[in-house]
Each structure stands twice: as C-alpha cells, then as structure tokens.
C-alpha cells in the first residue's frame, strides 16, 4: 500500500525584512521558484509534503518546528534550492486518548500529544521550484515535475498580497490568481505532452492486444505514481462512450485534466492575509476554487508567535487564536503569571495588533490548518495499533498508552492496515476496542475500527 504524499508549491519571491516584536525576520526571494514536495507517509513516522521559500520558508519553518529549516540556502534570488532537502513536520489530529479519558498517560513514540491533540510526524522534502514554461524544460522545470510525480496531493502556497509577479519580481497589484492558473497549466501540459508524443503507438497497441482503457492509460500514467484505481476514477468522472482509439485531441485533453484532479488534489495556502491588498485577491480566488480547498495564512505571524512563546513572553496554543501574556494569566488567577516574562509597551502593542488583524479575524494563523486540510483532502484516517486492547498500552507493566499512530487512506481495510503495520507476519485475528473481534474485511474509519490489536499466529 503506497503511502500518501503531499507536495507544497509556492510561487512568490520578495526580499526584505519584517520587523516584529523587536526581531528582524528575513524573507527570502524566489518563493515562486521554490516548490516543496512532501510525502505523508502511513507509517508511525513517515509522511511528506512540499513548500517554498519566502512565504514558504515561514510556513515550512512553523510546520516542522525546526529553527534551521531544511539547512538549505536562503538568498535574495530565485532557485536557491537545487538538491532536495528533508525535514520533519507535524500533522495535528485528535488522539484516541481523549476518547478513552487516558490523555494523562498518552506518550507517543514519535511526535507529541497534549491534552488529546496529537502531533504526528511527517517527512518534508524541499525540491527544485517552478517557473512558467517548466513543461518545456525552462528553469528547473523538468526536475520539479519529476519530483512532483511522487506526490499524492499538492499544497500551493500563494502570495495574496500581490506584491510579487510570476517571475518573482517585486511589484504592486499583481493578480495572484494567475499563479494558480499557470501552475496547473504547466502540470497539465507536461502530462498531455508526454501522452500525445506517443499517442499513435499507444492506440495501436491498445487495439492489437484488446486492452481496456484503464489498462492502457495506467501503463502511461504509472510514471506519475498513478494506480489503476486512480485511472478508473478519472474515467468514471467523464463517462466517455467512444472507444479509446477514436478519442479526439479534445477528449484526450479532458482525460488529462480529470486525471490531474484525481492524482494531484490541491490545497491553496493563501499567505500574507494581513496585507492591505489581500482581501480582493482572496475574494477572486475563492470564486475560482472550492472554498474547502482554501486555507488563509499569515506565516510570519506564526513565526512571531512561536518565537515569543519559545522565549517565554507568551503562552500560545498552536493552530488557535489563543495567545496569553503574563498580564492575561495574572488576571485569570494563575500564580506568577505562568512564569512568563514582562512585555514592554512596544511588544505588547504588536501582539494586540496581531490578534486584531489575524487571530480574531481569521481564527488562527492558518499554518497548522494547511497540513490538516491536506490530510482531510486525502481522506487520511489515523489508526492506533496497540498490544493491549483493554489498557491501550504497549504490553504488560507498561502504563504508557497509544504509543503509535499510523495514517492510512480512506477506504483502507483492517487487513491492509495489518499488512502495513505487521508486514508479512501471519495474522491470527484482530481485536478492536472492548476486545471485540474485528473482520479483516472491515474498513477503518475515525472512531470505528481505528484502535486495533493485531494477534500473530497461524
């Protein structure tokens, strides 16, 4: 069973510094050229995604909790990423421990769990970026598109401030919806070009061996990480009646477009939402795309808040609107203000402005929600394998619960889940919560068949 993978694409460059809270945050130029491919893996540890420079850099830094993000060069020019760089990010999910009131004993082997909110590790990969004309080999287009084929979903980071054009040049009034249009066009034209180049021989072989359309197209699309199921869903969308050998160029184009939708579902991370020009650009993009595919972000706000939290100035609940200062905690009756440091007036004002402009208006900075929305788009289901189904521990004498969490795709059966976790070990039977036997043919879902104990034996 293939692990789901997510690619994060960003198309904005802009070089300057942002002063917040007395700290200088450097924005790297060439976000447009920086695309990240990430792979959200299904094992207790692996997963992936991509992101980019500038806005991407801020986003990826917060997603992966790493101070020296990816250790790659950050420069005031495009194409700073040549070789892929890896890091670890965290997907926030609701942990099963809260369902069974054992949150105080939940100790994950990987990631963390705080009051029932679990951070599941994901591997991030920063790959070469994209510019218009990539399907023709411009820039690092061929390398980017080759890396992209490993992804199951895309996160496209868009600079909605309109201060960067398609070539990464600083400007004002640029329409960022054009980035969305040309990026998709590059992917579609790449796939369509590869298909049309061999179409004559493809249809001759199709007729000669009397293949069905799914078999023929899967042979062509397998290089993009496709499966027969992906191709079947593509054709089901179109309900084509004419035989494959009689398809017109227009029909082939519609097949490629439908395949792109199936293979690369996309979340749009609209970054810099606090910019004065952002509202009109967000409104335009919202009319073009499914609202469920859009996440509003202020990555620099997340950078700022996590920096302050790390230095002991605020208590910040990541992914939420809750930011408390020493003064706030004293008013709530918490002794010593939670041990937080005093804020000077300048810093206090900046925090209040951030709350008003971002947190209270949008509910969060959106950075955590980017990965969560991607997981939802893919239909990822967290499964919690345990050794002791009654105590949820790793074995006798171990009071730590729900040590492992595995992400599987929607529709995965208990048997497929067991194979993913146990490998080829012979399976005697499977127990679910309460010690109830679970059929290997049942499907795992959130809240149903997602806490499992696999018993080995003949």
Rosetta blueprint (number, residue, H / E / L):
1 X L
2 X L
3 X L
4 X L
5 X E
6 X E
7 X E
8 X E
9 X E
10 X E
11 X L
12 X L
13 X L
14 X L
15 X L
16 X E
17 X E
18 X E
19 X E
20 X E
21 X L
22 X L
23 X E
24 X E
25 X E
26 X E
27 X E
28 X L
29 X E
30 X L
31 X H
32 X H
33 X H
34 X L
35 X E
36 X E
37 X E
38 X E
39 X E
40 X L
41 X L
42 X L
43 X L
44 X L
45 X L
46 X L
47 X L
48 X E
49 X E
50 X L
51 X L
52 X L
53 X L
54 X L
55 X H
56 X H
57 X H
58 X H
59 X H
60 X H
61 X H
62 X H
63 X H
64 X H
65 X L
66 X L
67 X L
68 X L
69 X H
70 X H
71 X H
72 X L
73 X L
74 X L
75 X L
76 X E
77 X L
78 X L
79 X L
80 X L
81 X L
82 X L
83 X L
84 X L
85 X E
86 X E
87 X E
88 X E
89 X E
90 X E
91 X E
92 X E
93 X E
94 X E
95 X L
96 X H
97 X H
98 X H
99 X H
100 X L
101 X L
102 X L
103 X H
104 X H
105 X H
106 X E
107 X L
108 X L
109 X L
110 X L
111 X L
112 X E
113 X E
114 X E
115 X L
116 X L
117 X E
118 X E
119 X E
120 X E
121 X E
122 X E
123 X E
124 X E
125 X E
126 X E
127 X E
128 X L
129 X L
130 X L
131 X L
132 X L
133 X L
134 X H
135 X H
136 X H
137 X L
138 X L
139 X L
140 X L
141 X H
142 X H
143 X H
144 X H
145 X H
146 X H
147 X H
148 X H
149 X L
150 X L
151 X L
152 X L
153 X E
154 X E
155 X E
156 X E
157 X E
158 X E
159 X E
160 X L
161 X L
162 X L
163 X L
164 X E
165 X L
166 X L
167 X L
168 X L
169 X L
170 X E
171 X L
172 X L
173 X L
174 X L
175 X L
176 X L
177 X H
178 X H
179 X H
180 X H
181 X H
182 X H
183 X H
184 X H
185 X H
186 X H
187 X H
188 X H
189 X H
190 X H
191 X H
192 X H
193 X H
194 X H
195 X H
196 X H
197 X H
198 X L
199 X H
200 X H
201 X H
202 X H
203 X H
204 X H
205 X H
206 X H
207 X H
208 X H
209 X L
210 X L
211 X L
212 X L
213 X H
214 X H
215 X H
216 X H
217 X H
218 X H
219 X H
220 X H
221 X H
222 X H
223 X H
224 X H
225 X L
226 X L
227 X L
228 X H
229 X H
230 X H
231 X H
232 X H
233 X H
234 X H
235 X H
236 X H
237 X H
238 X H
239 X L
240 X L
241 X L
242 X L
243 X L
244 X H
245 X H
246 X H
247 X L
248 X L
249 X H
250 X H
251 X H
252 X H
253 X H
254 X H
255 X H
256 X H
257 X H
258 X H
259 X H
260 X H
261 X H
262 X H
263 X H
264 X L
265 X E
266 X E
267 X E
268 X E
269 X E
270 X E
271 X E
272 X L
273 X L
274 X L
275 X L
276 X L
277 X L
278 X H
279 X H
280 X H
281 X H
282 X H
283 X H
284 X H
285 X H
286 X H
287 X H
288 X H
289 X L
290 X L
291 X H
292 X H
293 X H
294 X E
295 X E
296 X E
297 X L
298 X L
299 X H
300 X H
301 X H
302 X H
303 X H
304 X H
305 X H
306 X H
307 X H
308 X H
309 X H
310 X H
311 X L
312 X L
313 X L
314 X E
315 X E
316 X E
317 X L
318 X L
319 X L
320 X L
321 X L
322 X L
323 X E
324 X E
325 X E
326 X H
327 X H
328 X H
329 X H
330 X H
331 X H
332 X L
333 X L
334 X L
335 X H
336 X H
337 X H
338 X H
339 X H
340 X L
341 X L
342 X L
343 X L
344 X L
345 X H
346 X H
347 X H
348 X H
349 X H
350 X H
351 X H
352 X H
353 X H
354 X H
355 X H
356 X H
357 X H
358 X H
359 X H
360 X H
361 X H
362 X H
363 X L
364 X L
365 X L
366 X L
367 X H
368 X H
369 X H
370 X H
371 X H
372 X H
373 X H
374 X H
375 X H
376 X H
377 X H
378 X H
379 X L
380 X E
381 X E
382 X E
383 X E
384 X E
385 X E
386 X L
387 X L
388 X L
389 X L
390 X L
391 X L
392 X L
393 X E
394 X L
395 X L
396 X L
397 X L
398 X L
399 X L
400 X L
401 X E
402 X L
403 X L
404 X L
405 X L
406 X E
407 X E
408 X E
409 X E
410 X L
411 X L
412 X L
413 X E
414 X H
415 X H
416 X H
417 X H
418 X H
419 X H
420 X H
421 X H
422 X H
423 X L
424 X L
425 X L
426 X L
427 X E
428 X E
429 X E
430 X E
431 X E
432 X E
433 X H
434 X H
435 X H
436 X L
437 X E
438 X L
439 X L
440 X L
441 X L
442 X L
443 X E
444 X L
445 X E
446 X L
447 X L
448 X E
449 X L
450 X L
451 X E
452 X E
453 X E
454 X E
455 X E
456 X E
457 X L
458 X L
